[in-house]
Amino acid sequence: MSVAQSFFQQFPSASVNTLSSSSRSSPSVRIYVKFTVSCCSLASPLTLVNGNTDNKAPERNEIRLGLPSKGRMATDTLDLLKDCQLSVRQVNPRQYVAEIPQVRDANLSNLEVWFQRPKDIVRKLVSGDLDLGIVGLDTVSEYGQGNEDLILVHDALEFGDCHLSLAIPRYGIFENINSMKELADMPQWTAEKPLRVATGFAYLAPKFMRENGLKHVIFSTADGALEAAPAMGIADAIVDLVSSGTTLRENNLKEIEGGIILESEAVLVASRKSLIQRKGVLDITHEILERLEAHLRAVGQFTVTANMRGSNAEEVAERILTQPSLSGLQGPTISPVFCKRNGGVAVDYYAIVICVPKKALYKSVQQLRAIGGSGVLISPLTYIFDEETPRWRELLSKLGL
């Protein structure tokens, strides 16, 4: 195996453009890869991509959080942090380092925010130059390549939803091909004429093809406008991120059964070494995680408050719990409403407070009014804090703590 082949297999992100070579992943499977290694030395590829290769986290006092520097992912990340009372202040938009003023005097006082390209966030987490990062799961999978030092702290930040998928033309020899099995069984693909796939995912795409029995495949790496590649005749298929699928349809491409490689959304990822070895990282991760969990759990939830006549709290509770949409998180909160009457104080009403998801809001109000509820007040929830964050327990378990 040549040095260039070894380098590409370990670090496909260095692949660009047009030199052809082939690598043998197993005796029965041949994967052809089209690439060029340029502007770098092959003497120490691990240093180029992964930076620090020691088992220890680099020494420094600051704790670093990597965030995407551009695009929709960057905007959505900053919006989420703001909603969690973690607003990022960037003094100069040309600077790559920022701060979170709200936590300057709290446990997060030595937290630095670094704006980086998503793939560089993953690489710098592996090298130890960052401790935490927010990126898409597709980026973690492509550039982390299963590195055991990368650990998912929160796997569903509820933005950046998409999936990585194989797409083929709707016409020609692919017109009646509707599954990965049918694609793999096509007699057209031979060592002399392999299936040509254009993709920016030089690690995940070949891995997926091998796992699905495609023996003769050649990959050309590309970024952006991949949908044009089949129509231009430079590729037979593409592997790319898909959100709504509109762009694929408009370019006469289709997804096929079994062709989804990965479901992706934004995640919070951390360096295992940093969590265990660097002072303060675990505490900061705990606080960020609690804020994220509390906010995300509250999204789409509403507090419903109403008054209801009743002889006692138990009788009111029984009436409420007969309605399927009025159970709340654990159950309704019921408290007496004290009214002045004949110079004294009497309890004729009880106040009911429940938490209701948006999709069941109007139905819940109808049910509440049907059993005697009045003066119904509705307000959106901002945070729902559990006794302990479930993902925190999962993280400690992953770390063996």
C-alpha positions as CSV (number, residue, x, y, z in Angstrom):
1,M,0.0,0.0,0.0
2,S,1.4,3.4,-1.0
3,V,2.0,6.2,1.5
4,A,-0.7,8.3,-0.3
5,Q,-3.2,5.4,0.0
6,S,-2.5,5.0,3.7
7,F,-2.8,8.7,4.3
8,F,-6.1,8.9,2.4
9,Q,-7.6,6.0,4.2
10,Q,-6.8,7.6,7.6
11,F,-7.6,11.1,6.6
12,P,-10.0,11.5,3.7
13,S,-10.5,15.2,4.4
14,A,-7.1,15.8,2.7
15,S,-8.6,14.4,-0.5
16,V,-9.2,16.9,-3.3
17,N,-9.6,16.5,-7.1
18,T,-8.1,14.3,-9.7
19,L,-5.4,11.7,-9.1
20,S,-6.8,8.2,-9.4
21,S,-5.7,5.3,-7.2
22,S,-7.4,2.2,-5.7
23,S,-7.4,0.6,-2.3
24,R,-8.5,-2.9,-1.3
25,S,-10.6,-3.0,1.9
26,S,-11.0,-6.8,1.8
27,P,-10.2,-9.6,-0.5
28,S,-13.6,-9.5,-2.1
29,V,-14.3,-5.8,-2.2
30,R,-12.6,-3.2,-4.3
31,I,-13.2,0.5,-3.7
32,Y,-11.7,2.9,-6.1
33,V,-11.0,6.4,-4.8
34,K,-10.2,9.5,-6.9
35,F,-8.1,12.1,-5.1
36,T,-5.1,14.3,-4.9
37,V,-3.0,15.1,-1.9
38,S,-1.5,18.6,-2.2
39,C,0.1,21.4,-0.3
40,C,1.0,19.2,2.7
41,S,3.7,16.9,3.8
42,L,3.1,13.1,4.1
43,A,5.8,12.8,6.8
44,S,3.4,13.4,9.7
45,P,-0.2,13.2,8.5
46,L,-1.5,12.5,12.0
47,T,0.0,15.8,13.2
48,L,-1.6,17.7,10.4
49,V,-5.1,16.5,11.0
50,N,-5.3,15.5,14.7
51,G,-2.8,17.9,16.2
52,N,-1.8,16.6,19.7
53,T,-1.6,12.8,19.6
54,D,-0.9,12.3,23.3
55,N,-3.4,10.7,25.7
56,K,-3.3,13.8,27.9
57,A,-5.2,17.0,27.3
58,P,-2.9,20.0,26.5
59,E,-2.3,22.2,29.5
60,R,-4.2,25.6,29.6
61,N,-6.5,27.3,32.1
62,E,-9.2,28.4,29.6
63,I,-12.0,26.0,28.7
64,R,-12.9,26.3,25.0
65,L,-16.3,25.9,23.3
66,G,-16.2,25.7,19.5
67,L,-19.1,27.1,17.5
68,P,-19.8,27.2,13.8
69,S,-18.4,30.4,12.3
70,K,-20.8,30.9,9.3
71,G,-24.1,29.9,7.8
72,R,-27.5,28.8,9.1
73,M,-25.9,26.4,11.6
74,A,-24.0,29.3,13.2
75,T,-27.1,31.5,13.4
76,D,-29.3,28.7,14.9
77,T,-26.5,27.8,17.4
78,L,-26.3,31.4,18.7
79,D,-30.1,31.6,18.9
80,L,-30.3,28.5,21.0
81,L,-27.6,29.6,23.4
82,K,-29.3,33.0,23.8
83,D,-32.6,31.2,24.6
84,C,-30.6,29.3,27.3
85,Q,-29.3,32.6,28.8
86,L,-25.9,31.9,27.3
87,S,-25.7,34.8,24.8
88,V,-22.4,35.0,23.0
89,R,-20.7,38.4,22.6
90,Q,-18.3,38.9,19.8
91,V,-16.7,42.3,20.0
92,N,-15.4,42.2,16.5
93,P,-17.0,40.0,13.8
94,R,-13.5,39.4,12.3
95,Q,-12.3,37.9,15.6
96,Y,-12.5,34.1,16.2
97,V,-12.8,34.3,20.0
98,A,-15.8,35.5,22.0
99,E,-17.2,35.4,25.5
100,I,-20.5,34.7,27.3
101,P,-21.1,37.8,29.5
102,Q,-23.9,36.2,31.6
103,V,-21.5,33.7,33.1
104,R,-18.5,35.8,33.7
105,D,-19.1,35.7,37.5
106,A,-20.5,32.2,37.6
107,N,-19.0,28.7,37.2
108,L,-18.4,29.4,33.5
109,S,-16.2,32.4,34.0
110,N,-13.1,30.9,32.3
111,L,-15.2,29.7,29.3
112,E,-14.0,30.9,25.9
113,V,-16.0,30.7,22.7
114,W,-14.1,30.0,19.5
115,F,-15.7,30.3,16.0
116,Q,-14.4,27.7,13.6
117,R,-15.5,25.7,10.6
118,P,-17.5,22.7,11.7
119,K,-15.0,20.2,10.5
120,D,-12.2,22.1,12.3
121,I,-14.2,21.9,15.5
122,V,-14.2,18.1,15.3
123,R,-10.5,18.0,14.5
124,K,-9.6,20.3,17.3
125,L,-11.7,18.4,19.8
126,V,-9.7,15.3,18.8
127,S,-6.4,17.2,19.1
128,G,-7.4,18.7,22.5
129,D,-7.4,22.3,21.2
130,L,-11.1,22.5,22.0
131,D,-13.0,21.0,24.9
132,L,-16.6,21.2,23.7
133,G,-18.3,22.0,20.4
134,I,-21.7,22.3,18.7
135,V,-21.8,20.8,15.2
136,G,-24.0,18.5,13.1
137,L,-23.8,14.8,13.8
138,D,-22.8,14.3,10.1
139,T,-19.7,16.4,10.7
140,V,-18.8,14.4,13.9
141,S,-19.2,11.1,12.0
142,E,-17.3,12.2,8.9
143,Y,-14.3,13.9,10.6
144,G,-14.3,12.1,13.9
145,Q,-14.4,8.7,12.1
146,G,-15.4,6.8,15.3
147,N,-12.7,8.3,17.4
148,E,-13.3,7.1,21.0
149,D,-12.2,10.4,22.5
150,L,-15.3,12.1,21.0
151,I,-18.4,11.8,23.2
152,L,-21.9,13.0,22.5
153,V,-23.1,15.1,25.4
154,H,-26.5,16.1,23.9
155,D,-27.5,14.2,20.7
156,A,-30.7,16.2,19.8
157,L,-30.4,20.0,19.9
158,E,-33.5,20.3,17.6
159,F,-32.0,22.3,14.7
160,G,-30.0,21.5,11.7
161,D,-32.2,18.5,10.8
162,C,-31.1,16.6,7.7
163,H,-30.0,13.3,6.5
164,L,-27.0,12.0,4.5
165,S,-28.3,10.0,1.6
166,L,-27.4,8.4,-1.7
167,A,-29.3,9.8,-4.7
168,I,-29.5,8.5,-8.3
169,P,-31.1,9.8,-11.5
170,R,-34.8,9.1,-12.2
171,Y,-34.0,8.4,-15.8
172,G,-31.9,6.1,-18.0
173,I,-30.5,2.9,-16.5
174,F,-31.7,4.0,-13.0
175,E,-35.3,4.5,-13.9
176,N,-36.5,1.2,-12.4
177,I,-33.8,1.1,-9.6
178,N,-35.5,1.8,-6.3
179,S,-33.3,0.1,-3.6
180,M,-29.7,-0.3,-2.6
181,K,-30.0,-4.0,-3.3
182,E,-31.2,-3.3,-6.9
183,L,-28.3,-0.8,-7.3
184,A,-25.7,-3.3,-6.1
185,D,-27.1,-6.0,-8.4
186,M,-26.9,-4.0,-11.6
187,P,-24.5,-5.8,-14.0
188,Q,-23.1,-2.5,-15.4
189,W,-20.7,-2.0,-12.5
190,T,-17.3,-3.7,-13.2
191,A,-13.7,-3.1,-12.3
192,E,-13.3,-1.5,-15.7
193,K,-16.5,0.6,-15.4
194,P,-17.3,1.2,-11.7
195,L,-20.2,3.2,-10.3
196,R,-19.1,6.9,-10.1
197,V,-20.2,8.7,-7.0
198,A,-19.7,12.4,-6.3
199,T,-19.6,13.4,-2.6
200,G,-18.0,15.6,0.0
201,F,-18.1,12.7,2.5
202,A,-14.9,10.8,1.7
203,Y,-15.1,8.6,4.8
204,L,-18.8,7.9,5.3
205,A,-19.7,7.3,1.6
206,P,-17.1,4.5,0.9
207,K,-17.8,2.9,4.3
208,F,-21.5,2.8,3.4
209,M,-20.9,1.4,-0.1
210,R,-18.8,-1.4,1.3
211,E,-21.4,-2.3,3.9
212,N,-24.0,-2.5,1.2
213,G,-22.1,-4.8,-1.1
214,L,-21.1,-2.4,-3.9
215,K,-17.8,-3.8,-5.0
216,H,-16.9,-1.5,-7.9
217,V,-17.2,2.1,-6.9
218,I,-15.1,5.2,-7.6
219,F,-15.5,8.4,-5.6
220,S,-14.8,12.0,-6.7
221,T,-14.7,14.5,-3.9
222,A,-16.6,17.7,-4.4
223,D,-18.3,20.5,-2.4
224,G,-21.5,22.2,-3.4
225,A,-23.9,21.7,-6.3
226,L,-23.4,18.0,-6.4
227,E,-26.9,17.6,-7.8
228,A,-25.6,18.7,-11.2
229,A,-22.9,16.0,-11.4
230,P,-25.1,13.2,-12.9
231,A,-26.7,15.5,-15.5
232,M,-23.2,16.7,-16.5
233,G,-22.1,13.2,-17.0
234,I,-19.3,13.3,-14.4
235,A,-21.0,11.0,-11.9
236,D,-23.6,8.3,-11.8
237,A,-24.8,9.1,-8.3
238,I,-24.2,11.5,-5.4
239,V,-24.0,11.2,-1.6
240,D,-25.0,14.5,0.0
241,L,-27.0,16.0,2.8
242,V,-30.8,16.2,2.2
243,S,-33.2,18.5,4.0
244,S,-36.5,18.7,2.2
245,G,-35.5,16.8,-0.9
246,T,-36.7,19.7,-3.1
247,T,-33.3,20.2,-4.7
248,L,-33.0,16.6,-5.6
249,R,-36.4,16.5,-7.3
250,E,-35.8,19.7,-9.2
251,N,-32.6,18.1,-10.6
252,N,-34.4,14.9,-11.5
253,L,-32.7,12.8,-8.8
254,K,-34.3,10.4,-6.3
255,E,-33.5,8.7,-3.1
256,I,-33.9,4.9,-2.8
257,E,-34.8,2.4,-0.2
258,G,-31.9,1.7,2.1
259,G,-30.0,4.7,0.8
260,I,-30.0,6.9,3.9
261,I,-26.6,6.8,5.5
262,L,-27.2,8.9,8.6
263,E,-29.9,11.0,10.2
264,S,-28.3,14.2,11.5
265,E,-29.0,17.3,13.6
266,A,-27.0,19.6,15.8
267,V,-25.3,18.0,18.7
268,L,-23.1,19.0,21.7
269,V,-19.9,17.0,21.6
270,A,-17.0,16.9,23.9
271,S,-13.4,15.6,24.3
272,R,-13.4,12.7,26.7
273,K,-9.8,13.6,27.7
274,S,-10.9,17.1,28.6
275,L,-14.0,16.0,30.6
276,I,-11.8,13.7,32.7
277,Q,-8.5,15.5,32.9
278,R,-9.1,19.2,32.6
279,K,-10.2,21.0,35.7
280,G,-13.7,22.6,35.4
281,V,-14.7,21.1,32.1
282,L,-17.1,18.6,33.6
283,D,-18.7,21.3,35.8
284,I,-19.1,23.6,32.8
285,T,-20.6,20.8,30.7
286,H,-23.1,20.1,33.5
287,E,-24.3,23.7,33.6
288,I,-24.5,24.0,29.8
289,L,-26.3,20.7,29.6
290,E,-28.8,21.6,32.3
291,R,-29.7,24.9,30.5
292,L,-30.0,23.1,27.1
293,E,-32.2,20.3,28.5
294,A,-34.5,22.7,30.5
295,H,-35.0,25.0,27.5
296,L,-35.5,22.2,24.9
297,R,-38.0,20.4,27.1
298,A,-40.0,23.5,27.5
299,V,-40.2,24.3,23.8
300,G,-43.8,23.9,22.6
301,Q,-45.2,23.6,26.2
302,F,-47.7,25.9,27.8
303,T,-48.8,26.6,31.3
304,V,-52.7,26.5,31.6
305,T,-54.2,28.1,34.8
306,A,-57.9,28.1,35.6
307,N,-60.3,28.4,38.5
308,M,-62.9,25.7,39.3
309,R,-65.6,25.4,41.9
310,G,-65.3,22.4,44.2
311,S,-65.9,21.1,47.7
312,N,-62.3,20.1,48.2
313,A,-59.0,19.7,46.3
314,E,-59.4,15.9,45.9
315,E,-62.9,16.2,44.4
316,V,-61.5,18.8,41.9
317,A,-58.5,16.5,41.1
318,E,-60.8,13.6,40.4
319,R,-62.8,15.7,37.9
320,I,-59.7,16.9,36.1
321,L,-58.1,13.5,35.8
322,T,-61.2,12.1,34.0
323,Q,-60.0,14.2,31.0
324,P,-57.1,12.7,29.0
325,S,-55.5,16.0,28.1
326,L,-55.3,17.5,31.6
327,S,-52.8,15.3,33.4
328,G,-49.9,17.7,33.0
329,L,-46.3,16.5,33.6
330,Q,-46.9,14.5,36.7
331,G,-50.4,15.6,37.5
332,P,-52.4,18.9,38.0
333,T,-51.4,21.3,40.7
334,I,-54.5,22.3,42.7
335,S,-54.6,25.0,45.4
336,P,-57.4,26.9,47.2
337,V,-58.6,30.3,46.1
338,F,-59.5,32.4,49.2
339,C,-62.4,34.8,48.8
340,K,-63.9,37.3,51.2
341,R,-67.4,36.5,52.3
342,N,-69.6,37.9,55.1
343,G,-66.6,39.5,56.8
344,G,-64.6,36.2,56.7
345,V,-62.7,34.1,54.3
346,A,-64.1,31.2,52.4
347,V,-62.9,28.7,49.8
348,D,-65.3,28.2,46.9
349,Y,-62.8,27.9,44.1
350,Y,-59.6,26.0,43.4
351,A,-56.9,27.1,41.1
352,I,-55.6,24.5,38.7
353,V,-52.2,24.6,37.0
354,I,-51.2,22.1,34.3
355,C,-48.5,21.9,31.6
356,V,-49.9,21.2,28.1
357,P,-48.1,20.7,24.7
358,K,-49.0,23.1,22.0
359,K,-50.6,20.5,19.8
360,A,-53.1,19.6,22.6
361,L,-53.6,23.2,23.9
362,Y,-57.1,24.0,22.5
363,K,-58.4,20.5,23.2
364,S,-57.2,20.9,26.8
365,V,-58.9,24.3,27.2
366,Q,-62.2,22.8,25.9
367,Q,-62.0,19.9,28.3
368,L,-61.2,22.2,31.2
369,R,-64.2,24.4,30.5
370,A,-66.5,21.4,30.0
371,I,-65.9,20.3,33.7
372,G,-66.4,23.8,35.1
373,G,-63.1,25.6,34.5
374,S,-63.2,29.4,34.1
375,G,-60.8,32.3,33.9
376,V,-58.4,30.2,31.8
377,L,-55.0,31.8,31.5
378,I,-52.3,30.5,29.1
379,S,-48.6,31.3,29.0
380,P,-45.6,29.7,27.2
381,L,-43.0,28.0,29.2
382,T,-39.3,28.9,29.0
383,Y,-37.6,26.2,31.1
384,I,-38.6,22.9,32.7
385,F,-35.9,21.7,35.1
386,D,-35.9,18.1,36.2
387,E,-34.6,17.0,39.6
388,E,-31.6,15.7,37.6
389,T,-30.9,16.0,33.9
390,P,-31.2,12.5,32.3
391,R,-28.4,13.1,29.8
392,W,-26.1,14.1,32.7
393,R,-26.5,10.6,34.2
394,E,-25.8,9.1,30.8
395,L,-22.7,11.2,30.4
396,L,-21.3,10.1,33.8
397,S,-22.0,6.5,32.9
398,K,-20.1,6.9,29.6
399,L,-17.2,8.4,31.5
400,G,-17.2,5.6,34.1
401,L,-17.8,8.1,36.9
